[in-house]
């Protein structure tokens, strides 16, 4: 059963690991990779990646991407969104801290941030306003 607008937005706002998909070209399947993401209901979704990564180059070229989030307990539920990139900006320490706190226990945040700042290099944020939604809770069928 499809989720209501409120249900799907609240579910997307939860800290699930997303599967980001972006086109690679006419003769290749899309790139699909796990990502951390941030979303506030009614707003833009954002992902952070290396400024010169394959993912970043493909997103820039395609100008859009899709994101799927799911859970399997207590029921199979998913939300998939598609949309154009609305803006791109350099990632800041505040972005890194926000996304780290979303996914990690508080005591792990300082260590993760130190490692990321030392090893990840220049990062970029891609924003997307979800335009097309697909969702379902298969436990309600």
Secondary structure as the mmCIF struct_conf table of DSSP 4:
data_model
#
loop_
_struct_conf.conf_type_id
_struct_conf.id
_struct_conf.beg_label_comp_id
_struct_conf.beg_label_asym_id
_struct_conf.beg_label_seq_id
_struct_conf.end_label_comp_id
_struct_conf.end_label_asym_id
_struct_conf.end_label_seq_id
HELX_LH_PP_P HELX_LH_PP_P1 UNK A 2 UNK A 4
HELX_RH_AL_P HELX_RH_AL_P1 UNK A 5 UNK A 13
BEND BEND1 UNK A 14 UNK A 14
HELX_LH_PP_P HELX_LH_PP_P2 UNK A 16 UNK A 17
STRN STRN1 UNK A 18 UNK A 22
TURN_TY1_P TURN_TY1_P1 UNK A 26 UNK A 27
BEND BEND2 UNK A 28 UNK A 28
HELX_LH_PP_P HELX_LH_PP_P3 UNK A 29 UNK A 30
STRN STRN2 UNK A 31 UNK A 35
STRN STRN3 UNK A 37 UNK A 39
TURN_TY1_P TURN_TY1_P2 UNK A 41 UNK A 42
BEND BEND3 UNK A 43 UNK A 43
STRN STRN4 UNK A 45 UNK A 50
TURN_TY1_P TURN_TY1_P3 UNK A 51 UNK A 52
BEND BEND4 UNK A 53 UNK A 53
HELX_RH_AL_P HELX_RH_AL_P2 UNK A 54 UNK A 62
BEND BEND5 UNK A 63 UNK A 63
STRN STRN5 UNK A 64 UNK A 71
BEND BEND6 UNK A 73 UNK A 75
STRN STRN6 UNK A 77 UNK A 90
HELX_RH_AL_P HELX_RH_AL_P3 UNK A 93 UNK A 103
BEND BEND7 UNK A 104 UNK A 104
HELX_RH_AL_P HELX_RH_AL_P4 UNK A 106 UNK A 119
BEND BEND8 UNK A 120 UNK A 120
BEND BEND9 UNK A 122 UNK A 122
STRN STRN7 UNK A 123 UNK A 128
STRN STRN8 UNK A 132 UNK A 137
HELX_RH_3T_P HELX_RH_3T_P1 UNK A 138 UNK A 140
#
